[in-house]
């Protein structure tokens, strides 16, 4: 369960185990599957405070957590943060953001994202 996963992560952090993005990605994925987007964002923030570099997967899983709840503003913030961090955007990144925009009735933003995809040569696929 998500609670068990969070307890294990917390124990590892408290006992000074060296954690990398793969560890956090697994917990972020559990948050996404449980629909706990706020917890995912808290964990993302804690991860970066511990100076663990987020990967494309880290951002995509966090974006997916927000997408499931239609939190399109958060997905756009994460995409922007990916760009600022120099992390590679891919179709998965955009799919989650476009889907969140659809759920949040922000179709204009979804169209803008499709335009950005074309500008940076990311090929759209079927969501």
C-alpha positions in Angstrom: 0.0 0.0 0.0 1.0 3.6 -0.3 1.3 4.0 3.5 3.7 1.1 3.7 5.8 2.5 0.8 6.0 5.9 2.5 7.0 4.3 5.8 9.8 2.4 4.2 11.0 5.5 2.4 10.9 7.5 5.7 12.8 4.8 7.5 15.5 4.8 4.8 15.8 8.6 5.0 16.0 8.7 8.8 18.7 6.0 8.8 20.8 8.0 6.3 20.6 5.5 3.4 21.7 7.0 0.2 18.6 7.2 -2.0 18.5 8.1 -5.7 15.8 9.1 -8.1 14.8 5.4 -8.7 13.8 5.1 -5.0 11.7 8.2 -5.1 10.3 7.3 -8.5 8.8 4.1 -7.0 7.2 6.0 -4.2 6.0 8.8 -6.6 4.4 6.1 -8.8 2.6 4.6 -5.7 1.3 8.2 -5.0 0.1 8.5 -8.6 -1.7 5.2 -8.5 -3.4 6.1 -5.3 -4.5 9.5 -6.6 -2.4 11.4 -4.0 -1.1 14.2 -6.2 -0.4 16.5 -3.2 1.6 13.9 -1.5 3.5 13.3 -4.8 4.4 17.0 -5.0 5.4 17.1 -1.3 7.7 14.1 -1.9 9.1 15.7 -5.1 10.0 18.8 -3.1 11.6 16.7 -0.3 13.6 14.8 -2.9 15.0 18.0 -4.4 15.8 19.4 -0.9 17.8 16.2 -0.3 19.7 17.1 -3.5 18.5 14.1 -5.4 18.4 15.0 -9.1 15.0 14.3 -10.6 15.0 12.4 -13.9 12.6 12.5 -16.8 10.9 9.6 -15.1 10.6 11.5 -11.8 9.0 14.5 -13.5 6.7 12.2 -15.6 5.5 10.2 -12.7 4.8 13.4 -10.7 3.0 14.9 -13.7 1.0 11.7 -14.0 -0.1 12.0 -10.3 -1.4 15.5 -11.0 -3.0 14.4 -14.3 -5.2 11.8 -12.7 -6.9 14.5 -10.7 -7.1 17.0 -13.5 -4.6 19.4 -11.8 -3.5 20.9 -15.1 -1.9 24.0 -13.5 0.4 21.7 -11.6 1.3 19.7 -14.6 2.3 22.9 -16.5 4.4 24.0 -13.5 6.2 20.6 -13.6 6.8 20.9 -17.4 8.2 24.4 -16.9 10.4 23.0 -14.1 11.6 20.2 -16.4 12.7 22.8 -18.9 14.5 25.0 -16.3 16.3 21.9 -14.9 17.5 20.8 -18.3 15.5 17.5 -18.1 14.4 16.1 -21.4 10.7 16.5 -22.2 9.1 13.6 -24.1 5.7 12.5 -25.3 4.9 11.0 -21.9 5.5 14.4 -20.3 3.2 16.1 -22.8 0.5 13.4 -22.7 0.0 13.7 -19.0 -0.2 17.5 -19.2 -2.6 17.4 -22.2 -4.8 14.9 -20.4 -4.8 17.0 -17.3 -5.8 20.0 -19.4 -8.6 18.0 -20.9 -9.9 16.9 -17.5 -9.7 20.5 -16.3 -11.5 21.8 -19.3 -8.4 23.9 -20.3 -8.5 22.9 -24.0 -6.7 26.1 -25.0 -3.7 25.1 -22.9 -3.8 21.6 -24.4 -3.6 23.1 -27.9 -0.7 25.3 -26.8 1.1 22.2 -25.6 0.6 20.5 -28.9 2.2 23.5 -30.6 5.1 23.4 -28.2 5.6 19.7 -29.0 5.9 20.6 -32.7 8.4 23.4 -31.9 10.7 21.1 -30.0 10.3 18.1 -32.3 8.4 15.8 -29.9 6.1 13.7 -31.9 2.6 13.4 -30.5 1.1 10.0 -30.0 -2.3 8.6 -28.9 -3.2 9.1 -25.3 
